[in-house]
């Protein structure tokens, strides 16, 4: 099954945390439905998801994951492990068949046991752990070109933010499904940091 989501989302793993970046253009086919869409969803203080696919499907799934993660924190006093959260999301997607949720997302965060970690999930429930970097959406071929040429094992969070920004910008310049600006967040042991446009400009200068 092939599904093309008209967006660009990027994730990069470093030794100290994970960086996620997305464009802001929201489309319905070739129609631009919104120019300032937020495609980064904070599930809990230690994990963020990118949004690519059907908006209603994504909102439903991410609401369920947010509830599950926060319920776990309340009941145990500890953040939910990302592996458990990814497997739970995979089960929801797999066992919803024959109904398919049109979603493709990256779960990235700072796991209480394993440290920086990132998973990719698709609409059939497939889940993979990504140890370096990942790009999804129609602009992903252009973003991957930047990621493959610039990624290094010893990246700092700021270095990863620069690369993620440039990867999404490359997609915006070449892919009609991506555009309208870039959002970037980092997730470390200190929590989620939302990099504003001013912060991003400072980082990449």
N, C-alpha and C positions, 0 to 999 in steps of 0.2 A: 504493500500500500504506500502511495506517495502523496504527501501533503506539503504544499509550500506555504509557509506562513510569511506574510510580507512585513518583515521587521528584521532587526539585527540585535542579537543579544550575545554577550561575551562574558566568559569567566576565566580567571587566572588564579592559580594556586601558588602561594609563596610560603616560605618557611614560617612567617609570622602571621599569615592570614590569607583571606581570599578577597579578590576584587571582582566585582560584577559591573557591567556597563550595558546600557541599551540606548537605542534611539527613542524618539518621542512620537513618531508618526503613527496614527491609528488608521487603518484602512479597512474598507469593505470591498474586496476585489481591487479594482484600480481607483475606487473612490476614496478620497481622503476624508475620513469621518471626523478626525480630531487632530489638532496640531500640537497638543501639549499633554499627550497621554503619559501616565506614569506606569512604567513596565517593570518596576522593582517593588516587590511586596515583602515587607518585614513580617516574618512568621513569628519570631521570638527574638530576644535580645542577642542570640548567638547564630541566627540563621536567616538568610534572605533568599527569595526566589525571583527569577526572571519570568516574565510573562510573554508567551508567544503562542498564538492560536486564537480560539474563539473566546471572546471576553467573558461571556456568561459562564462558559464551562470552567475557565480559569478562576473566576471569582468564587464559584461554588467549591471547587477543589481546594483552593488556597484558604478559604474560610474554614473548611473542615480541618485542614492541617494546622491552621493557627489555633483552633479550639483544642485539638489533640495535644499540641506542644505545650500550651499554657495549662491545660488540665494536668498534664504530667508534672509540670513544674510545681503546681499547687499541691498535688498529692504527695510528691516525693521530696520537694525542696531542691530539686536538681534539674538542670536543663535536659531535654530529651536528646538522646544520641542521634546524630544525623543519619546513621545507618538505619536505625529503627524508623525514623521519620520517612526516609526514602522508600523503605520496604512497605510501610503502611500506604504511602501514596501509590506505589506500584500495585498493591493489592486492590485498592479502590478502582484503579483504572482497568486492571485485568478482569476483575469479576463484575464489572458493569456491563460486559458484553451480553447481548449483541449491540447494546447502545455503546457508542464510542464517544468519549469526551475529546474534543479537538484541542489538545494541549501539547505543548512541547516546552519544557522548562528546565532551568538549571537551579539546583539547590546548592547553595554555597554557604559555608559558615565555619565557625570555630568549635569543633566538637570537644565536649568535656573530657573525652578519653583519648581520641586520636589527633586532636589539634586541627589545623586547617584541612578542610576536606570539601570535595565538590562532587555532586552526582548529577547526571543527566537523565531525564525521564521523558518518554514519549506517550502518545495517545493509546498505545496498545499495552502499556504497563511495563515496557522494557526499561530497565534501570542499569546504568553503568557508572562506575566510579572513575572520575577523570583526575589524573594526578598532576597535570600540567596546565592545559588550557583547553578551551572549547568555544565554538561559535555556532549559533543556530539561526534559522530564518533565511529569507531570500538573499540577504546581504552577506551570508556567512562565507561564501568563497572569497570575497574581497577582504573580509576581516581575518580569515585564516591566513591569507598571504602575509599580513602584518604580524600576526602572532607567531607564525613559523619562522619568520626572519629575525624577530627581535626578542623572543623569549630566551631567558637564561635561568639556570638553576638557582642562582643566588640573588634573585630580584628582591628589592625592598618593596614595601607597600606602595610608596610613591612612584617607584619605577614601574610597577605593575599597572598603576593607575594611568600613567602616561601611555603605556602600550595599549591598554584597553581603550582609552580615549581615541588614540590614533587608529585602532582597528575599526571602531564604529564609524569614525569620520571617513575612513576609506570606503566603507560600505555606503554611507550616505552619498558620497560623490559619484558612485557608480550604479547604485541600485534604486530604482524608482519606488520601491516599497519601503524604503528607509529614509528618515529625514527629520527635520524640525528641531534638532538639538540632541544633546547627549546627557544622560544621567549616569553617574558613577557612585558606587558605594564600596566601602571596605568593611570586612568583618574580621575582627581580631579578638584576642582574649579580653580586650577592653570594651567589646561590644560593637555595635553598628555605627559607622561614620558615614553620613550622607554628604558627599562632596558637592557643594553648590557650584553654580557656574563660575563664580568668582574664585572658589578654591581650585577648581579644575584648571582655570586659566593660569593661576599662580603655579600649580604643580608642573604644567607643561611648558612654562616659560623658561 
